[in-house]
């Protein structure tokens, strides 16, 4: 359901589309053999092709083409057998050629669709218009000198996939859900690392407003938004800005704007160009790109299980809720960890321990899953000890805390500290007899109708057993004795 914004003249509807630039995971650039490693010394990864030296000819990187096809398949999109590289002409200090090699009329990937999961538990489909390949530009650096700007061409020529959505998004929450799902899919496919803070994934957000169901409004494009939080904030601000203009009788101008996170506002960058302003034409140095059905089928055979497939399998095979399954599939490494911990164990119990205890503990200690002191098989060992009543859930939390500190196996800690649960009914009965003998007044009150005192007796027994008595046995024997 569309999220409506209340203005002075009634309700307004947001219409949002996104263009996401995702840097392709590849060792070399789109048309040269220069390295793509992040964080190298400025201008240390620039070939003569990237620097646009006269007479240098681009050669397409076959692996990058495979990565684009793989991504298209992961986005349930049509793969075009023939695509064309074109020159997009514009001047920029960090674009040495004076044009960008991109795709326009004939992209490598056509229409597709992805599912997004919304906070209320509902699912919505967002259309993909296209995915095309293009070169990245270099980077202008403005904060290294008081009066000069520097140019770093390391990024120049890196392969980008521009993934364009249909204008199906109707609010900031949907925009964040879309970008999150897209990043998740790309990471599962290993075609882009999705590191927005390093600039390897950036979003241009197209926003317009209209009266509900009315004709589309004039859109503004917010350029290079580089975090999920910034996407939400930029949309919130821009929608309010446009509504105020329209309600004051003005007109929204089609333009490109920047998001300023310091001032929490968008500001005008330039009036929006149209395709003809870029003078697109097929690049005379590059032949049309042909991908055969056999090549597409071979790439399709290498696809991993994708997030939505994994989510539905976790719900059906393991009986997990939609929420738990969504949390577990958010990162491929997390889903793999859960499956290893749940192997031959109760999957629901394993999911609870991964989501609540492990992820909570790692977050508290500022650790990533890869740095977890508890390996998946070790957590599985702890779950097994709870399932077979070797330890209670309460003691398991103490064992878990010790595992986080020491990295030891649960069974070792239980043995060293003598934490095995008492399941011997004779021993439990003896403790219960002691508690009843020590509390005659409470026994009389319980038998006189004060049922709530039952919890008091359970607590006393658990205290005397140092938490080791099997809770189910305690409840059963207590009921019998007190009755």
C-alpha positions in Angstrom: 0.0 0.0 0.0 1.3 3.4 -0.9 2.6 5.6 1.9 0.8 9.0 1.7 2.1 12.3 3.0 -0.2 14.9 4.5 0.2 18.4 3.1 -1.8 21.6 3.6 -3.9 20.8 0.5 -4.5 17.1 1.3 -2.6 13.9 0.8 0.3 13.3 -1.6 1.8 10.1 -3.0 5.6 9.6 -3.6 6.8 7.9 -6.8 10.3 6.7 -6.6 12.7 4.9 -9.0 16.3 4.0 -8.4 19.4 3.7 -10.5 22.0 1.7 -8.6 25.7 1.7 -9.7 27.3 -1.5 -8.5 31.0 -2.1 -9.1 31.6 -5.5 -10.6 33.8 -7.9 -8.6 36.7 -8.5 -11.0 40.5 -8.3 -10.8 40.8 -6.0 -13.7 38.8 -3.2 -15.3 36.1 -3.3 -18.0 38.4 -2.5 -21.0 41.9 -2.8 -19.5 44.1 -5.1 -17.5 44.7 -2.5 -14.7 43.9 -3.7 -11.1 40.6 -2.8 -9.3 41.9 -3.3 -5.7 40.5 -0.8 -3.3 42.7 1.5 -1.3 45.8 1.7 -3.5 48.0 4.8 -3.8 46.4 7.4 -6.0 47.0 6.9 -9.8 48.9 3.7 -9.2 46.3 1.5 -11.0 45.9 3.3 -14.3 46.6 1.7 -17.7 47.2 3.7 -20.9 43.6 2.8 -21.8 42.2 4.2 -18.6 44.3 7.4 -19.1 42.9 7.7 -22.6 46.2 7.9 -24.4 45.7 8.5 -28.1 45.3 5.3 -30.2 44.6 3.0 -27.3 41.8 0.5 -28.0 39.4 -1.0 -25.4 39.1 -4.8 -25.1 36.0 -6.1 -23.3 36.7 -8.1 -20.1 35.0 -11.5 -20.7 34.7 -12.2 -16.9 32.9 -8.9 -16.3 30.4 -9.8 -19.1 29.8 -13.2 -17.3 29.2 -11.3 -14.0 26.6 -9.0 -15.6 24.8 -12.0 -17.1 24.9 -13.8 -13.7 23.4 -10.7 -12.0 20.7 -10.5 -14.6 19.7 -14.1 -14.0 19.7 -13.4 -10.2 17.3 -10.5 -10.8 14.9 -12.8 -12.8 15.7 -10.7 -15.8 15.8 -11.3 -19.6 19.4 -11.6 -20.9 19.8 -10.0 -24.3 21.8 -12.1 -26.8 23.1 -8.9 -28.4 24.1 -5.7 -26.7 25.9 -2.6 -27.9 28.5 -0.4 -26.2 27.9 3.3 -26.8 29.8 6.5 -26.1 28.1 8.9 -23.7 29.7 12.2 -24.3 30.3 14.7 -21.4 33.3 16.5 -20.0 34.5 15.9 -16.5 38.0 16.5 -15.0 38.2 12.8 -13.9 37.0 11.4 -17.3 40.1 11.6 -19.5 38.4 10.3 -22.7 35.8 13.1 -22.6 33.2 10.3 -23.0 32.1 7.3 -21.0 31.7 3.9 -22.6 28.2 2.7 -21.6 25.2 1.0 -23.0 22.0 2.8 -24.0 19.6 1.4 -26.5 20.8 -2.2 -26.3 21.7 -3.1 -22.8 23.0 -6.6 -21.8 20.1 -7.3 -19.4 16.4 -6.4 -20.0 13.3 -6.4 -17.8 13.1 -8.3 -14.5 11.6 -8.3 -11.1 12.6 -8.7 -7.4 10.6 -9.3 -4.2 11.1 -6.9 -1.3 10.1 -7.7 2.3 8.4 -4.9 4.1 8.5 -4.2 7.9 4.8 -5.2 8.3 5.6 -8.7 6.9 4.1 -8.1 3.5 6.0 -8.8 0.2 6.0 -6.5 -2.8 7.4 -6.9 -6.3 9.6 -4.1 -7.8 10.2 -4.1 -11.5 13.7 -4.0 -13.0 13.9 -1.9 -16.2 17.4 -2.9 -17.3 21.0 -3.6 -16.3 23.7 -2.2 -18.4 27.5 -2.2 -18.2 29.6 1.0 -18.2 33.0 2.4 -17.1 33.3 4.3 -13.9 34.9 7.7 -14.0 37.9 8.7 -11.8 37.6 10.6 -8.6 38.1 14.4 -8.0 39.6 15.1 -4.6 38.8 18.5 -3.2 40.1 18.3 0.4 43.8 17.8 0.0 44.8 21.4 -1.0 43.2 24.8 -0.1 43.0 26.0 -3.7 43.4 23.0 -6.0 41.6 19.8 -6.7 43.4 16.6 -7.4 42.4 13.8 -9.7 42.8 10.1 -8.9 42.2 7.8 -11.9 42.4 4.5 -10.0 38.7 4.1 -10.3 38.6 5.2 -14.0 37.5 2.3 -16.2 36.3 0.0 -13.4 33.3 -2.0 -14.5 29.9 -0.8 -13.2 26.5 -2.4 -13.6 23.8 0.2 -13.6 20.6 -1.4 -12.4 17.6 0.7 -13.1 14.3 0.0 -11.4 10.7 0.8 -12.5 9.1 3.7 -10.6 7.3 1.2 -8.4 8.7 2.4 -5.0 6.2 4.3 -2.9 8.1 5.5 0.2 11.5 5.6 2.0 10.8 2.2 3.7 10.3 0.5 0.4 13.4 2.2 -1.0 15.5 0.9 1.8 14.0 -2.5 1.5 14.7 -2.5 -2.3 18.3 -1.4 -1.9 18.9 -3.9 0.9 17.5 -6.8 -1.1 19.4 -5.8 -4.2 22.7 -5.6 -2.2 21.9 -9.0 -0.6 21.3 -10.6 -4.1 24.6 -9.1 -5.5 26.5 -10.4 -2.4 25.0 -13.9 -2.7 26.0 -13.9 -6.4 29.4 -12.5 -5.6 29.1 -10.0 -8.4 29.4 -6.9 -6.3 30.6 -6.6 -2.6 27.9 -4.0 -1.9 30.3 -1.9 0.3 28.5 1.5 0.0 31.1 3.1 2.3 33.8 2.3 -0.2 31.8 3.6 -3.1 31.4 0.2 -4.8 27.6 0.6 -4.6 25.9 4.0 -5.0 22.3 4.9 -5.6 20.8 7.7 -7.7 17.2 8.2 -6.3 14.5 9.7 -8.7 11.7 11.2 -6.7 8.4 12.9 -7.7 5.1 13.5 -5.9 1.5 13.5 -7.1 -2.0 13.5 -5.9 -3.0 9.9 -5.2 -3.6 8.1 -8.6 -3.0 11.3 -10.5 -0.5 11.9 -13.4 3.2 11.6 -12.7 4.9 14.7 -11.3 8.2 16.2 -12.4 11.1 14.3 -10.8 14.3 15.3 -9.3 17.3 13.0 -9.2 19.4 12.7 -6.0 22.8 11.7 -7.1 25.3 9.3 -5.5 23.6 8.5 -2.2 25.9 6.1 -0.4 24.1 4.5 2.6 20.7 3.1 3.4 20.2 5.7 6.1 21.1 8.5 3.6 18.5 7.2 1.1 15.8 7.3 3.7 16.8 10.8 4.9 17.2 12.2 1.3 13.7 10.9 0.3 12.1 12.4 3.5 13.6 15.8 2.8 13.1 15.9 -1.0 9.4 14.8 -0.8 8.6 17.6 1.7 10.6 20.1 -0.4 8.5 19.2 -3.6 5.2 19.3 -1.7 5.9 22.7 -0.3 6.8 24.1 -3.8 3.6 22.7 -5.3 1.3 23.8 -2.5 2.8 27.3 -2.8 1.7 27.3 -6.5 5.2 26.8 -7.9 6.6 24.1 -10.2 9.2 21.4 -9.5 12.1 21.7 -11.8 13.6 18.5 -13.4 17.2 18.6 -12.1 20.0 16.7 -10.5 20.5 17.3 -6.8 23.0 16.3 -4.2 22.3 15.0 -0.7 24.2 17.0 2.0 24.3 14.8 5.1 25.8 17.6 7.3 22.9 20.0 6.6 20.4 17.1 6.1 19.1 18.6 2.8 19.2 18.2 -0.9 20.7 21.0 -3.0 20.7 21.7 -6.7 23.6 20.5 -8.7 22.6 21.0 -12.4 19.5 21.0 -14.6 18.7 17.4 -15.7 20.1 16.4 -19.0 18.2 14.3 -21.5 19.6 11.4 -23.5 20.2 13.6 -26.6 22.4 15.9 -24.5 24.9 13.1 -24.2 25.0 12.5 -28.0 25.0 8.7 -27.6 26.4 6.7 -30.5 27.8 3.2 -30.9 31.4 3.0 -30.0 33.3 2.6 -33.2 36.2 0.7 -31.4 33.9 -2.0 -30.1 31.8 -4.6 -32.0 28.3 -5.5 -30.7 28.6 -8.0 -27.8 27.1 -11.4 -28.5 26.1 -13.9 -25.7 24.9 -17.3 -26.8 22.1 -19.3 -25.1 24.8 -22.0 -24.3 26.8 -19.4 -22.4 23.7 -18.2 -20.5 22.8 -21.7 -19.6 26.3 -22.5 -18.4 26.3 -19.4 -16.1 22.8 -20.2 -14.9 24.1 -23.6 -13.7 26.6 -21.9 -11.4 24.0 -19.7 -9.6 23.8 -20.2 -5.8 20.6 -20.6 -3.8 19.4 -17.0 -3.7 17.9 -15.1 -0.7 14.2 -15.6 -1.5 14.7 -19.3 -2.3 16.6 -19.8 0.9 14.0 -17.9 3.0 11.2 -20.1 1.7 13.2 -23.3 2.2 14.0 -22.2 5.8 10.3 -21.6 6.5 9.1 -24.9 4.9 11.9 -27.3 5.8 12.7 -25.9 9.2 9.4 -24.5 10.3 10.8 -21.0 10.9 8.7 -17.8 11.0 9.1 -15.3 8.1 10.8 -12.9 10.4 13.4 -15.5 11.7 14.1 -16.7 8.1 14.5 -13.1 6.9 17.0 -12.3 9.7 19.0 -15.5 8.9 19.2 -15.0 5.1 20.2 -11.3 5.4 23.9 -12.4 4.9 25.0 -15.6 3.2 27.6 -16.3 5.9 24.8 -16.0 8.5 22.6 -18.4 6.7 25.5 -20.9 6.3 26.3 -20.6 10.0 22.7 -21.3 11.0 22.6 -24.4 8.7 25.8 -25.8 10.2 24.5 -25.1 13.8 21.1 -26.7 13.0 22.6 -29.8 11.5 21.1 -32.8 13.3 19.6 -30.4 15.9 16.2 -28.7 16.5 16.3 -26.0 13.8 13.9 -23.6 15.7 16.1 -23.8 18.8 19.2 -23.3 16.7 17.6 -20.3 15.0 16.8 -18.7 18.4 20.3 -19.1 19.6 21.9 -17.7 16.4 19.5 -14.7 16.3 19.1 -13.8 20.0 22.3 -14.9 21.7 25.0 -15.1 19.1 24.1 -12.0 17.0 23.3 -10.1 20.1 26.6 -11.1 21.8 28.7 -10.3 18.6 27.0 -6.9 18.3 27.7 -6.1 22.0 31.4 -7.0 21.5 31.6 -5.2 18.2 32.5 -8.3 16.2 31.5 -9.6 12.8 30.3 -13.2 12.3 33.6 -14.1 10.7 35.4 -13.1 14.0 33.0 -15.1 16.2 34.8 -17.0 19.0 32.1 -19.6 18.7 32.1 -21.6 15.5 28.8 -22.9 14.1 29.5 -26.5 15.0 30.2 -25.4 18.6 26.9 -23.6 18.9 25.3 -26.7 17.5 27.0 -28.7 20.3 25.4 -26.3 22.9 21.9 -26.7 21.2 22.3 -30.5 21.4 23.1 -30.3 25.1 19.9 -28.4 25.7 17.8 -30.7 23.5 18.9 -33.9 25.3 18.4 -32.3 28.8 22.1 -32.4 29.7 21.8 -28.7 30.7 18.8 -26.4 31.2 18.2 -23.3 29.0 19.2 -21.1 32.0 22.6 -22.9 32.5 23.1 -22.8 28.7 23.2 -19.0 28.9 26.1 -19.2 31.4 27.8 -21.8 29.2 27.4 -19.6 26.2 28.9 -16.6 28.0 31.9 -18.8 28.8 32.2 -20.0 25.2 32.2 -16.3 24.0 35.1 -15.6 26.4 37.2 -18.8 25.9 36.1 -20.3 22.6 35.9 -23.7 24.3 33.3 -26.4 23.4 30.1 -26.4 25.4 30.6 -30.0 26.5 34.1 -29.2 27.9 32.7 -26.2 29.9 29.8 -28.3 31.3 32.3 -31.1 32.3 34.8 -28.7 33.9 32.3 -26.8 35.9 30.0 -29.7 36.8 27.0 -28.1 35.2 25.2 -31.2 34.1 21.5 -31.1 34.7 20.1 -33.3 37.5 17.6 -35.6 35.9 17.7 -38.2 38.6 14.1 -38.0 40.0 15.2 -39.4 43.4 17.8 -36.6 43.9 15.2 -34.0 42.8 12.6 -35.5 45.1 15.0 -35.2 48.0 15.6 -31.5 47.3 11.8 -30.9 47.0 11.2 -32.6 50.4 13.8 -30.3 52.0 12.1 -27.2 50.5 8.6 -28.3 51.7 9.9 -29.1 55.2 11.5 -25.6 55.4 8.4 -23.7 54.3 5.3 -25.1 56.2 3.4 -21.8 56.2 3.7 -21.4 52.4 2.7 -25.1 51.9 -0.4 -24.4 53.9 -1.2 -21.2 52.0 -0.7 -23.0 48.6 -3.0 -25.8 49.6 -5.4 -23.2 50.8 -5.8 -21.8 47.3 -2.8 -19.4 46.8 -1.7 -21.0 43.5 0.8 -18.3 42.6 3.1 -19.7 45.4 3.9 -22.6 43.0 6.6 -20.4 41.4 8.1 -19.7 44.8 8.6 -23.4 45.3 10.1 -23.9 41.8 12.5 -21.1 42.5 13.6 -22.5 45.9 14.3 -26.0 44.3 16.3 -24.5 41.5 18.3 -22.4 43.9 19.1 -25.5 46.1 20.1 -27.4 43.0 22.2 -24.5 41.7 20.0 -24.4 38.6 20.9 -27.9 37.7 17.6 -29.6 38.4 15.5 -30.5 35.3 12.7 -27.9 35.3 10.1 -30.3 33.8 10.9 -33.0 36.5 10.8 -30.3 39.2 7.3 -29.1 38.0 5.9 -32.6 37.8 7.2 -33.8 41.2 6.3 -30.5 43.0 2.7 -30.7 41.7 2.4 -34.2 43.0 4.0 -33.5 46.5 2.1 -30.2 47.1 -1.2 -31.7 45.8 
